[in-house]
Amino acid sequence: MIYLDHAATTAPRREVLEAMWPWLTGGFGNASSHHERGQRAARALEDARQRVAAVLGARPGEIIFTSGGTEADNLAVKGIALARRERQPSRHRVLVSAIEHDAVLESARALARHDGFETLELPVDPSGALSPDTFRAALVSDDAARTLPDRAAPSRGVASHAPPGSSSASDPTTVAVASVMLANNEVGTVQDIRALAEIAAEYGVPLHTDAVQATGTLPLNVEDLGVAALTLAGHKIGTPPGIGLLWLKRGTPLRPLLNGGGHERGRRSGTSTVAGAVSLAVALELAERERVAYAARSTALRDRLISGILNSVPDAILTGQDPRNVVGGLGNGGATPATPDGPAASAEPAVSVDPPASITSDGLIPPAGRATATVGATSGRNGITRLPTNASFCFPGVNGETVLVDLQNLGVLVSSGSACAAGSSEPSHVLTALGIPAELATTSVRFSLGRETTEAHVDSAVRATAQVIAHLRGEHAL
């Protein structure tokens, strides 16, 4: 089997398993206990905390270990919002981008349903990027948030989840917390978090970024990012599921969500998973040590995959940011050679077609005929527009779930979107936020690369995908 679903989870690394094994066997002990085993566990826990902090450029006391990314996101969004409003009752609003992971979106919506907050889901452009102008307008005041600049489809704007009777008075300091992911889990779009963080700081608003998908391929120095909170999950970089963290900048208020024994300096109660913390420290150190080389290698494989799919599957649409330089691109013989930071940015949507075609505003579907198209622009954070490991497509005329089954039968494992929303029959909220119609969104397939991925894997996946799509469109049998 060729596994191309590493964005969902990836295999635990041998070095990680070896490091955590002693804490699962003879070295076990409760880090809160005062006997020798407990104190040894406590030392290991704090050592892991220091090692994690060193990778992130943080202070050890700012690291809060959690059970994973979902808990960490909940703690960041809810914990900061509730604590901030306690100090400043006028801070009753929460800002999130419309393409956030469900852990962030549902946390924000829960604050509106149960705690009297107003939640605003900010629109993104057709590539998935959140405009700094849109972000600033939402921070300025409640009134401004209702007239946000629309960078996406004409029919879309800000989505507001406000409880009955919530205030809408103009107030430049009414936002309790904002959350914008560093890189999207479905379409791989990388946000300019540094620019957004600088804007948030002007208004004294803590900005949280979900870095779960970015870990291992993008730099995560928290001082450089400028955010107030960052979350990540170990199982994306080679730990078993069950360990994650919230980095919380010193001085940022937080209300604990789990009450109990006051673990993690009173911010997250629950018996510490020493083995998990150790595994996360080792995985993060390995990921950071290998990051530049891994990103460069993955970028080349990703662009090979993109080029192969768009050249072999008629009407295939790349969703999200286009990392390629389209001049001399696919229509003239292939993708631009990759670099770790990608090609130079372009302000215009990138479209490569043969014969000439355009992407329609109502559906983003290329015209009939042999055509390849890309939805998205080429602007991004320091030239990095898309995760090196991500390539996602829509295949008009087929069902994404059916594509998955047929690809599996040919030995290729991929995803139709976020594996965290398994079982959902609804079209991806990420794709619809990009302006892609619901019917087209159901044709989506995500390929995500990992450390074991090779050129042979990519080429086999391209051939299998072309075969499956042709079969589903009635062109030939499998």
Buried (B, 14 or more C-beta within 10 A) or exposed (E): EBBBBBBBBBBBBEBBBEBBBBBBEEBEBBBBBEEEBBBBBBEBBBBBBBBBBBBBBBBBEBBBBBBBBBBBBBBBBBBBBBBBBEEEEEBBBBBBBBBBBBBBBBBBBBBBEEBBBBBBBBBBBBBBBBBBEBBBBBBBBBEBBBEBEBBBBEEBBBBBBBBEEBBBEEBEBBBBBBBBBBBBBBBBBBBBBEBBBEBBBEBEBBBBBBBBBBBBBBBBEBEEBBBBBBBBBBBBBBBBBBBBBBBBBEEBBBBBBBEEEEBBEEBBBBEBBBBBBBBBBBBBBBBBEBBEEBBBBBBBBBBBBBBBBBBBBBBBBBBBBBBBBBEEBBBEEBBBEBBBBBBEBBEEBBBBBEEEBEBEEEBBBBBEEEBBBBBBBBBBBEBBBBBBBBBBBBBBBBBBBBBBEBBBEBEBBBBBBBBBBEEEEEBBBBBBBBBBBEEBBBBBBBBBBBBEBEEEBBEBBBBBBBBBBBBBBEEEEE
